[in-house]
Amino acid sequence: MAAPKRGRSASAQSKPGRSLALILIAIVALTGGMFASGHTTPRLGIDLAGGTSITLQAKADQGSAINKANMKTAVDIMNNRVNGLGVSEAEVQTQGTSNIIVNIPKGANSEEARQQVGTTAKLYFRPVLASEASAGAASSASPSASSSGSSSASPSATPSSSASASQKATGTSSASPSSSATSQGRAVTDALKAGSTPSSSASPSASASPSAGSSASASASAAASKLEAEYTALDCNDKAQRATAGKSAKPTDPTVACGKISGVWYKYVLGPARVDGTEVKKAQAVFDTQTAAGWQVQMTFTGTGAKKFADVTGELAKNSQPPQNEFGIVLDGEVVSSPTVAQSIVGGQAEISGSFTQTEAQSLANVLSYGALPLSFREQSVTTVTAALGGEQLHAGLIAGAIGLALVVIYLLVFYRGLSVVAIPSLLVSAVLTYVIMALLGPAIHFALNLPAVCGAIVAIGITADSFIVFFERIRDEIREGRTLRPAVERAWPRARRTILVSDFVSFLAAAVLFIVTVGKVQGFAFTLGLTTVLDVVVVFFFTKPLMTILARRKFFANGHKWSGLDPKGLGAKPPLRRTRRPAGPVAGPVDPKEA
């Protein structure tokens, strides 16, 4: 029974090259994947790359709605918004009971992400009663919504209220933006007097005069006059006016609002909200490869939302002229899109398409998917974070790490001498694996390297060195017992392995708990610490131990050279125990004369 066991053990010991080949193949594959992906450096967090830090405060008039559950929901939605735009490592976290801190690293879509995070009120679908754009502003093709996928998207601007469908589809327009404020005012008045319904006509010729003696009509007329005055006075090119337009309107009331079309701001009159943003189940940006229509946004409504959307689109489709066949998608009082409707859209599925770029389509999809927040917020402060300070701190941290690594190498050379040939390459392998994996995790899970994460990597140097020391000291203990190097390595490994696994498990457990219970940058430290702890186990098992087995066969180490770090005399090894033989028979000697 013993012979096969020794055979298997000898076979396992004689092929350490397999483990070395396996880890080297893994390094080559991971490095190749890193270069193939084009991400050859780890992503940097806001403290290293720079960016924007925004403090949002829940509006105090919301009372008991400002609670832990609603704040958590708001954080999740904001996270989805910014990450939906591809902004990696945007940090969104609560501060206190009513504040949310949003850190957006500098990047291609960081400015757009900032704008979306700032738009924190509810999302509504409102019918368009009148708009400056449709009265004669020049812009791109009018967006339209459909259930079949053929539509156009980017808020509309047609030359006149009688523009043809083909003109809207191609975006042709010859009218100047300077339309008559008087005719605009009449359009608003007529639309509101007609009842503010999607099917109402907003053309100046619409017959909607209030009946004499009707109090309801008088009230509607007064409301129309007030809204007309607001609409006439509104200047959407004025940032201050734009910031307040439509923000305080109730969902059940008509309102004025601003919307941006091809870089130009226009004003709108919107009817009461007909569909709430919470009734959009899902929205996504897709590229239409079948009809070559370009980027479009596909929407899926909830059961209640589908019925409401079918009703409002059916009413809008009865009108053939803009803007009475448009609905405005309104987020925080701003019209983000105003598609036209040609038919009632049933089934809870709709598409908005047209002259979208990929970024525009993704932005609108994010608004539709994540636009409904349980709370309204105001920007308390916006701070631009430069990378200069973080760069200096990173430089200092790298210097500290280099000093720590140099001290570890010096310690290994002084106390372990030749064994440093095993330890130093193991440290290098661990460093390469850590760097490559961090670079790959950037695009994969949006991991970004921040200063605490760098600290975690520096701490990992000590954890990795500790594993080598445990193994080397076990080998030395075996040599002190009088064993030669090769059996000493194999007897020391099981004991060292147990100690290393227990130590790394404790470190990993601490990192996991820290990652779960903390937020923000501290999670970067915990993640890096946990990652490097796992890599320590991989390196020790697949590189350090096999390399030590191979070197134990070399005369320099096997014979215990004084510079090998395994010199038996220098370690105070015991001499081999020798057993004294006893004679088999009586001992021959001189005979006592007396006995003779």
MARPARO-257370 format. One record per residue (C-alpha): z, x, y; residue number from 1; residue in three letters. Coordinates in steps of 0.25 Angstrom, whole numbers. Layout:
# MARPARO-257370
((Z, X, Y), NUM, ala)
...
This chain:
# MARPARO-257370
((0, 0, 0), 1, met)
((3, 11, 9), 2, ala)
((-10, 19, 8), 3, ala)
((-19, 8, 14), 4, pro)
((-10, 6, 25), 5, lys)
((-11, 21, 29), 6, arg)
((-26, 20, 27), 7, gly)
((-27, 9, 37), 8, arg)
((-18, 16, 47), 9, ser)
((-26, 29, 45), 10, ala)
((-39, 21, 47), 11, ser)
((-34, 15, 60), 12, ala)
((-29, 28, 65), 13, gln)
((-42, 35, 62), 14, ser)
((-50, 26, 71), 15, lys)
((-44, 26, 85), 16, pro)
((-58, 28, 90), 17, gly)
((-61, 13, 88), 18, arg)
((-50, 9, 98), 19, ser)
((-55, 19, 108), 20, leu)
((-69, 15, 106), 21, ala)
((-65, 0, 108), 22, leu)
((-58, 2, 121), 23, ile)
((-69, 11, 127), 24, leu)
((-80, 0, 123), 25, ile)
((-71, -10, 131), 26, ala)
((-70, -1, 143), 27, ile)
((-85, 1, 143), 28, val)
((-88, -14, 141), 29, ala)
((-78, -18, 152), 30, leu)
((-84, -7, 162), 31, thr)
((-98, -12, 159), 32, gly)
((-94, -26, 161), 33, gly)
((-88, -22, 174), 34, met)
((-101, -15, 179), 35, phe)
((-110, -26, 174), 36, ala)
((-102, -37, 181), 37, ser)
((-103, -29, 194), 38, gly)
((-88, -29, 197), 39, his)
((-85, -15, 196), 40, thr)
((-72, -16, 204), 41, thr)
((-60, -25, 203), 42, pro)
((-60, -37, 213), 43, arg)
((-50, -34, 225), 44, leu)
((-40, -44, 230), 45, gly)
((-38, -48, 244), 46, ile)
((-28, -37, 247), 47, asp)
((-38, -27, 243), 48, leu)
((-52, -33, 246), 49, ala)
((-47, -41, 259), 50, gly)
((-49, -56, 261), 51, gly)
((-43, -68, 268), 52, thr)
((-29, -74, 266), 53, ser)
((-27, -88, 270), 54, ile)
((-14, -96, 271), 55, thr)
((-16, -111, 270), 56, leu)
((-4, -121, 273), 57, gln)
((-4, -135, 268), 58, ala)
((-4, -145, 279), 59, lys)
((10, -150, 282), 60, ala)
((6, -165, 283), 61, asp)
((4, -166, 268), 62, gln)
((19, -167, 265), 63, gly)
((23, -168, 250), 64, ser)
((8, -164, 246), 65, ala)
((12, -150, 249), 66, ile)
((18, -147, 235), 67, asn)
((17, -136, 225), 68, lys)
((7, -144, 216), 69, ala)
((-3, -146, 228), 70, asn)
((-2, -132, 233), 71, met)
((-5, -127, 219), 72, lys)
((-17, -136, 218), 73, thr)
((-22, -131, 232), 74, ala)
((-21, -117, 227), 75, val)
((-29, -119, 215), 76, asp)
((-40, -126, 223), 77, ile)
((-41, -115, 233), 78, met)
((-41, -105, 222), 79, asn)
((-53, -112, 215), 80, asn)
((-60, -113, 229), 81, arg)
((-60, -98, 232), 82, val)
((-62, -94, 218), 83, asn)
((-73, -104, 216), 84, gly)
((-81, -96, 227), 85, leu)
((-79, -83, 219), 86, gly)
((-68, -77, 228), 87, val)
((-60, -69, 218), 88, ser)
((-45, -67, 219), 89, glu)
((-43, -77, 230), 90, ala)
((-28, -79, 230), 91, glu)
((-23, -93, 233), 92, val)
((-8, -96, 232), 93, gln)
((3, -104, 238), 94, thr)
((13, -98, 248), 95, gln)
((26, -107, 250), 96, gly)
((24, -122, 249), 97, thr)
((13, -125, 258), 98, ser)
((4, -112, 260), 99, asn)
((-7, -107, 252), 100, ile)
((-12, -92, 253), 101, ile)
((-27, -89, 250), 102, val)
((-31, -75, 249), 103, asn)
((-46, -73, 248), 104, ile)
((-52, -59, 245), 105, pro)
((-64, -55, 253), 106, lys)
((-77, -58, 246), 107, gly)
((-90, -65, 247), 108, ala)
((-85, -79, 247), 109, asn)
((-71, -76, 253), 110, ser)
((-74, -83, 266), 111, glu)
((-79, -95, 260), 112, glu)
((-67, -96, 251), 113, ala)
((-58, -95, 263), 114, arg)
((-65, -107, 269), 115, gln)
((-64, -115, 256), 116, gln)
((-49, -112, 255), 117, val)
((-47, -116, 269), 118, gly)
((-53, -130, 267), 119, thr)
((-42, -135, 260), 120, thr)
((-42, -150, 262), 121, ala)
((-48, -161, 253), 122, lys)
((-62, -163, 249), 123, leu)
((-69, -176, 252), 124, tyr)
((-83, -183, 250), 125, phe)
((-86, -190, 263), 126, arg)
((-99, -198, 267), 127, pro)
((-106, -192, 279), 128, val)
((-108, -203, 290), 129, leu)
((-115, -194, 300), 130, ala)
((-117, -179, 302), 131, ser)
((-123, -169, 312), 132, glu)
((-131, -163, 302), 133, ala)
((-139, -175, 297), 134, ser)
((-141, -179, 312), 135, ala)
((-150, -167, 314), 136, gly)
((-143, -154, 311), 137, ala)
((-152, -143, 304), 138, ala)
((-147, -138, 291), 139, ser)
((-149, -136, 276), 140, ser)
((-152, -146, 266), 141, ala)
((-143, -158, 265), 142, ser)
((-135, -158, 252), 143, pro)
((-136, -169, 243), 144, ser)
((-128, -174, 231), 145, ala)
((-133, -180, 218), 146, ser)
((-129, -182, 203), 147, ser)
((-142, -176, 198), 148, ser)
((-141, -163, 204), 149, gly)
((-152, -164, 214), 150, ser)
((-146, -163, 228), 151, ser)
((-145, -154, 240), 152, ser)
((-133, -147, 246), 153, ala)
((-129, -142, 259), 154, ser)
((-125, -151, 270), 155, pro)
((-136, -158, 276), 156, ser)
((-144, -157, 289), 157, ala)
((-156, -166, 290), 158, thr)
((-165, -167, 302), 159, pro)
((-162, -182, 304), 160, ser)
((-156, -193, 297), 161, ser)
((-169, -197, 292), 162, ser)
((-172, -184, 285), 163, ala)
((-179, -184, 272), 164, ser)
((-173, -180, 259), 165, ala)
((-183, -169, 258), 166, ser)
((-179, -163, 271), 167, gln)
((-164, -163, 267), 168, lys)
((-168, -156, 254), 169, ala)
((-175, -145, 260), 170, thr)
((-165, -144, 272), 171, gly)
((-176, -146, 283), 172, thr)
((-171, -150, 296), 173, ser)
((-177, -149, 310), 174, ser)
((-166, -156, 318), 175, ala)
((-157, -148, 327), 176, ser)
((-142, -148, 326), 177, pro)
((-140, -153, 340), 178, ser)
((-141, -168, 336), 179, ser)
((-137, -179, 346), 180, ser)
((-122, -181, 346), 181, ala)
((-124, -195, 351), 182, thr)
((-133, -199, 339), 183, ser)
((-122, -192, 330), 184, gln)
((-111, -201, 336), 185, gly)
((-119, -214, 334), 186, arg)
((-121, -210, 320), 187, ala)
((-106, -208, 318), 188, val)
((-103, -221, 324), 189, thr)
((-113, -229, 316), 190, asp)
((-108, -222, 303), 191, ala)
((-94, -226, 306), 192, leu)
((-96, -240, 311), 193, lys)
((-104, -242, 298), 194, ala)
((-91, -240, 291), 195, gly)
((-91, -226, 287), 196, ser)
((-97, -228, 273), 197, thr)
((-107, -219, 266), 198, pro)
((-118, -229, 267), 199, ser)
((-116, -231, 282), 200, ser)
((-127, -227, 291), 201, ser)
((-125, -216, 301), 202, ala)
((-138, -217, 309), 203, ser)
((-137, -221, 323), 204, pro)
((-145, -233, 320), 205, ser)
((-135, -239, 310), 206, ala)
((-130, -252, 314), 207, ser)
((-115, -252, 313), 208, ala)
((-110, -258, 326), 209, ser)
((-96, -264, 324), 210, pro)
((-95, -279, 325), 211, ser)
((-88, -284, 337), 212, ala)
((-74, -289, 335), 213, gly)
((-72, -281, 322), 214, ser)
((-60, -273, 322), 215, ser)
((-64, -265, 310), 216, ala)
((-77, -261, 317), 217, ser)
((-70, -258, 330), 218, ala)
((-61, -248, 322), 219, ser)
((-73, -242, 315), 220, ala)
((-80, -241, 328), 221, ser)
((-68, -234, 334), 222, ala)
((-67, -224, 322), 223, ala)
((-82, -222, 323), 224, ala)
((-81, -218, 338), 225, ser)
((-69, -209, 336), 226, lys)
((-77, -202, 324), 227, leu)
((-89, -201, 333), 228, glu)
((-82, -195, 344), 229, ala)
((-76, -184, 334), 230, glu)
((-90, -182, 328), 231, tyr)
((-96, -180, 342), 232, thr)
((-85, -171, 346), 233, ala)
((-85, -162, 334), 234, leu)
((-92, -149, 334), 235, asp)
((-92, -143, 321), 236, cys)
((-96, -129, 326), 237, asn)
((-82, -129, 333), 238, asp)
((-73, -122, 322), 239, lys)
((-61, -129, 328), 240, ala)
((-67, -143, 327), 241, gln)
((-73, -140, 314), 242, arg)
((-59, -136, 308), 243, ala)
((-53, -150, 312), 244, thr)
((-65, -159, 309), 245, ala)
((-62, -169, 298), 246, gly)
((-50, -162, 293), 247, lys)
((-40, -173, 296), 248, ser)
((-49, -185, 292), 249, ala)
((-43, -194, 281), 250, lys)
((-52, -196, 269), 251, pro)
((-53, -211, 272), 252, thr)
((-58, -208, 287), 253, asp)
((-72, -204, 292), 254, pro)
((-72, -190, 299), 255, thr)
((-80, -180, 305), 256, val)
((-82, -166, 299), 257, ala)
((-90, -153, 300), 258, cys)
((-99, -147, 289), 259, gly)
((-107, -134, 289), 260, lys)
((-122, -134, 285), 261, ile)
((-129, -121, 284), 262, ser)
((-119, -114, 293), 263, gly)
((-120, -125, 304), 264, val)
((-108, -135, 306), 265, trp)
((-111, -150, 307), 266, tyr)
((-102, -162, 309), 267, lys)
((-101, -175, 300), 268, tyr)
((-95, -189, 300), 269, val)
((-89, -192, 287), 270, leu)
((-85, -205, 281), 271, gly)
((-72, -207, 273), 272, pro)
((-70, -198, 260), 273, ala)
((-76, -205, 248), 274, arg)
((-73, -194, 237), 275, val)
((-62, -185, 237), 276, asp)
((-63, -170, 233), 277, gly)
((-53, -172, 222), 278, thr)
((-63, -181, 215), 279, glu)
((-73, -169, 213), 280, val)
((-70, -164, 199), 281, lys)
((-79, -152, 199), 282, lys)
((-89, -145, 207), 283, ala)
((-97, -133, 204), 284, gln)
((-109, -125, 210), 285, ala)
((-120, -123, 201), 286, val)
((-134, -118, 202), 287, phe)
((-145, -128, 198), 288, asp)
((-155, -120, 190), 289, thr)
((-163, -132, 185), 290, gln)
((-168, -137, 198), 291, thr)
((-166, -124, 206), 292, ala)
((-158, -132, 216), 293, ala)
((-149, -121, 218), 294, gly)
((-134, -122, 219), 295, trp)
((-127, -135, 218), 296, gln)
((-113, -141, 217), 297, val)
((-110, -150, 206), 298, gln)
((-99, -160, 207), 299, met)
((-91, -168, 197), 300, thr)
((-82, -179, 201), 301, phe)
((-70, -186, 195), 302, thr)
((-71, -200, 190), 303, gly)
((-66, -206, 203), 304, thr)
((-74, -196, 211), 305, gly)
((-87, -199, 204), 306, ala)
((-86, -214, 207), 307, lys)
((-83, -211, 222), 308, lys)
((-94, -201, 223), 309, phe)
((-104, -211, 216), 310, ala)
((-100, -222, 226), 311, asp)
((-101, -213, 239), 312, val)
((-114, -207, 235), 313, thr)
((-120, -220, 231), 314, gly)
((-116, -225, 245), 315, glu)
((-122, -213, 252), 316, leu)
((-135, -214, 244), 317, ala)
((-138, -227, 251), 318, lys)
((-141, -219, 263), 319, asn)
((-154, -211, 264), 320, ser)
((-151, -204, 277), 321, gln)
((-141, -193, 280), 322, pro)
((-130, -192, 282), 323, pro)
((-127, -206, 276), 324, gln)
((-131, -201, 262), 325, asn)
((-122, -188, 263), 326, glu)
((-107, -186, 259), 327, phe)
((-99, -175, 265), 328, gly)
((-91, -166, 256), 329, ile)
((-79, -163, 265), 330, val)
((-68, -152, 263), 331, leu)
((-57, -151, 273), 332, asp)
((-65, -159, 283), 333, gly)
((-78, -151, 282), 334, glu)
((-91, -155, 276), 335, val)
((-94, -145, 266), 336, val)
((-107, -153, 261), 337, ser)
((-114, -166, 264), 338, ser)
((-123, -169, 252), 339, pro)
((-133, -181, 253), 340, thr)
((-133, -192, 242), 341, val)
((-146, -198, 237), 342, ala)
((-139, -207, 226), 343, gln)
((-126, -211, 220), 344, ser)
((-120, -200, 212), 345, ile)
((-113, -205, 200), 346, val)
((-107, -199, 187), 347, gly)
((-97, -190, 195), 348, gly)
((-108, -178, 195), 349, gln)
((-115, -174, 208), 350, ala)
((-122, -161, 213), 351, glu)
((-124, -156, 227), 352, ile)
((-135, -146, 228), 353, ser)
((-145, -140, 238), 354, gly)
((-146, -127, 246), 355, ser)
((-133, -122, 241), 356, phe)
((-130, -107, 240), 357, thr)
((-121, -103, 228), 358, gln)
((-109, -101, 237), 359, thr)
((-111, -114, 244), 360, glu)
((-112, -122, 231), 361, ala)
((-99, -115, 226), 362, gln)
((-92, -118, 239), 363, ser)
((-95, -132, 239), 364, leu)
((-92, -133, 224), 365, ala)
((-78, -127, 227), 366, asn)
((-76, -137, 238), 367, val)
((-79, -148, 229), 368, leu)
((-71, -143, 217), 369, ser)
((-59, -138, 225), 370, tyr)
((-59, -145, 238), 371, gly)
((-48, -155, 236), 372, ala)
((-34, -149, 239), 373, leu)
((-21, -157, 238), 374, pro)
((-17, -151, 252), 375, leu)
((-23, -148, 265), 376, ser)
((-21, -134, 271), 377, phe)
((-22, -127, 284), 378, arg)
((-25, -112, 286), 379, glu)
((-12, -106, 290), 380, gln)
((-18, -92, 291), 381, ser)
((-30, -84, 287), 382, val)
((-29, -69, 286), 383, thr)
((-40, -58, 283), 384, thr)
((-35, -48, 273), 385, val)
((-42, -34, 275), 386, thr)
((-44, -25, 263), 387, ala)
((-39, -13, 271), 388, ala)
((-24, -15, 268), 389, leu)
((-27, -18, 254), 390, gly)
((-36, -6, 252), 391, gly)
((-25, 3, 258), 392, glu)
((-15, -3, 248), 393, gln)
((-24, -2, 237), 394, leu)
((-27, 13, 240), 395, his)
((-12, 15, 240), 396, ala)
((-10, 8, 227), 397, gly)
((-21, 16, 221), 398, leu)
((-15, 29, 225), 399, ile)
((-2, 24, 220), 400, ala)
((-9, 21, 206), 401, gly)
((-16, 34, 206), 402, ala)
((-2, 41, 209), 403, ile)
((4, 33, 198), 404, gly)
((-7, 36, 188), 405, leu)
((-7, 51, 192), 406, ala)
((8, 52, 189), 407, leu)
((6, 45, 175), 408, val)
((-4, 55, 172), 409, val)
((5, 67, 176), 410, ile)
((16, 61, 168), 411, tyr)
((7, 60, 156), 412, leu)
((2, 74, 157), 413, leu)
((16, 80, 159), 414, val)
((23, 73, 148), 415, phe)
((12, 69, 138), 416, tyr)
((2, 81, 141), 417, arg)
((-9, 79, 131), 418, gly)
((-6, 64, 128), 419, leu)
((-11, 62, 143), 420, ser)
((-25, 63, 136), 421, val)
((-22, 49, 130), 422, val)
((-14, 43, 142), 423, ala)
((-23, 46, 153), 424, ile)
((-36, 41, 147), 425, pro)
((-28, 28, 143), 426, ser)
((-24, 26, 157), 427, leu)
((-39, 28, 161), 428, leu)
((-44, 18, 151), 429, val)
((-33, 8, 156), 430, ser)
((-37, 10, 170), 431, ala)
((-52, 8, 167), 432, val)
((-49, -5, 159), 433, leu)
((-41, -10, 170), 434, thr)
((-51, -8, 181), 435, tyr)
((-63, -13, 173), 436, val)
((-55, -26, 169), 437, ile)
((-51, -28, 183), 438, met)
((-65, -27, 188), 439, ala)
((-70, -37, 178), 440, leu)
((-58, -47, 180), 441, leu)
((-63, -48, 195), 442, gly)
((-75, -57, 192), 443, pro)
((-69, -62, 179), 444, ala)
((-56, -68, 184), 445, ile)
((-56, -65, 199), 446, his)
((-46, -54, 197), 447, phe)
((-44, -46, 210), 448, ala)
((-37, -33, 211), 449, leu)
((-26, -33, 222), 450, asn)
((-15, -24, 226), 451, leu)
((-5, -29, 216), 452, pro)
((-15, -28, 205), 453, ala)
((-17, -13, 208), 454, val)
((-2, -12, 207), 455, cys)
((-2, -18, 193), 456, gly)
((-13, -8, 189), 457, ala)
((-4, 3, 194), 458, ile)
((8, -2, 186), 459, val)
((-1, -2, 174), 460, ala)
((-2, 13, 174), 461, ile)
((12, 14, 171), 462, gly)
((11, 3, 160), 463, ile)
((-1, 11, 153), 464, thr)
((6, 24, 154), 465, ala)
((19, 18, 148), 466, asp)
((11, 14, 135), 467, ser)
((6, 29, 134), 468, phe)
((20, 34, 135), 469, ile)
((25, 25, 125), 470, val)
((14, 29, 115), 471, phe)
((16, 44, 118), 472, phe)
((31, 44, 116), 473, glu)
((30, 37, 103), 474, arg)
((21, 48, 98), 475, ile)
((30, 58, 103), 476, arg)
((42, 52, 96), 477, asp)
((34, 52, 83), 478, glu)
((31, 67, 85), 479, ile)
((46, 70, 88), 480, arg)
((48, 64, 74), 481, glu)
((40, 75, 68), 482, gly)
((27, 68, 66), 483, arg)
((13, 73, 69), 484, thr)
((4, 67, 79), 485, leu)
((-5, 58, 72), 486, arg)
((6, 50, 64), 487, pro)
((14, 51, 77), 488, ala)
((4, 43, 84), 489, val)
((2, 32, 74), 490, glu)
((17, 30, 72), 491, arg)
((20, 30, 87), 492, ala)
((9, 20, 90), 493, trp)
((15, 7, 84), 494, pro)
((29, 10, 91), 495, arg)
((22, 13, 104), 496, ala)
((12, 1, 103), 497, arg)
((24, -8, 101), 498, arg)
((31, -3, 114), 499, thr)
((18, -3, 122), 500, ile)
((15, -18, 118), 501, leu)
((29, -22, 122), 502, val)
((28, -15, 135), 503, ser)
((15, -20, 139), 504, asp)
((18, -34, 134), 505, phe)
((30, -34, 144), 506, val)
((21, -29, 155), 507, ser)
((11, -40, 152), 508, phe)
((21, -51, 152), 509, leu)
((26, -47, 165), 510, ala)
((12, -46, 171), 511, ala)
((9, -60, 165), 512, ala)
((22, -67, 171), 513, val)
((19, -60, 184), 514, leu)
((5, -65, 184), 515, phe)
((9, -80, 181), 516, ile)
((21, -81, 191), 517, val)
((15, -74, 203), 518, thr)
((3, -77, 212), 519, val)
((-6, -69, 221), 520, gly)
((-7, -54, 221), 521, lys)
((5, -52, 211), 522, val)
((-4, -58, 200), 523, gln)
((-13, -47, 202), 524, gly)
((-2, -37, 199), 525, phe)
((2, -45, 187), 526, ala)
((-13, -46, 182), 527, phe)
((-16, -32, 183), 528, thr)
((-3, -28, 176), 529, leu)
((-5, -37, 164), 530, gly)
((-20, -32, 163), 531, leu)
((-16, -17, 163), 532, thr)
((-5, -20, 153), 533, thr)
((-15, -26, 143), 534, val)
((-24, -15, 145), 535, leu)
((-13, -5, 143), 536, asp)
((-12, -11, 129), 537, val)
((-27, -10, 127), 538, val)
((-27, 5, 131), 539, val)
((-15, 9, 123), 540, val)
((-20, 2, 110), 541, phe)
((-35, 5, 111), 542, phe)
((-35, 19, 119), 543, phe)
((-22, 26, 119), 544, thr)
((-18, 25, 105), 545, lys)
((-32, 28, 99), 546, pro)
((-34, 40, 108), 547, leu)
((-20, 45, 104), 548, met)
((-24, 44, 89), 549, thr)
((-36, 52, 91), 550, ile)
((-29, 63, 99), 551, leu)
((-18, 64, 89), 552, ala)
((-29, 70, 79), 553, arg)
((-32, 81, 89), 554, arg)
((-25, 94, 87), 555, lys)
((-20, 95, 101), 556, phe)
((-11, 83, 99), 557, phe)
((-9, 83, 84), 558, ala)
((-4, 98, 84), 559, asn)
((6, 94, 96), 560, gly)
((0, 104, 106), 561, his)
((11, 106, 117), 562, lys)
((1, 100, 128), 563, trp)
((-2, 88, 119), 564, ser)
((11, 80, 123), 565, gly)
((14, 79, 108), 566, leu)
((20, 93, 105), 567, asp)
((31, 91, 94), 568, pro)
((39, 103, 99), 569, lys)
((39, 98, 113), 570, gly)
((43, 84, 109), 571, leu)
((54, 89, 100), 572, gly)
((48, 85, 87), 573, ala)
((57, 86, 75), 574, lys)
((52, 95, 64), 575, pro)
((47, 89, 51), 576, pro)
((59, 85, 42), 577, leu)
((58, 94, 29), 578, arg)
((65, 89, 16), 579, arg)
((73, 100, 8), 580, thr)
((71, 101, -7), 581, arg)
((82, 101, -17), 582, arg)
((81, 109, -30), 583, pro)
((78, 101, -42), 584, ala)
((88, 109, -51), 585, gly)
((101, 117, -50), 586, pro)
((101, 128, -40), 587, val)
((100, 142, -47), 588, ala)
((111, 152, -43), 589, gly)
((121, 163, -47), 590, pro)
((130, 159, -58), 591, val)
((145, 159, -55), 592, asp)
((152, 170, -64), 593, pro)
((163, 161, -66), 594, lys)
((155, 150, -72), 595, glu)
((148, 161, -81), 596, ala)
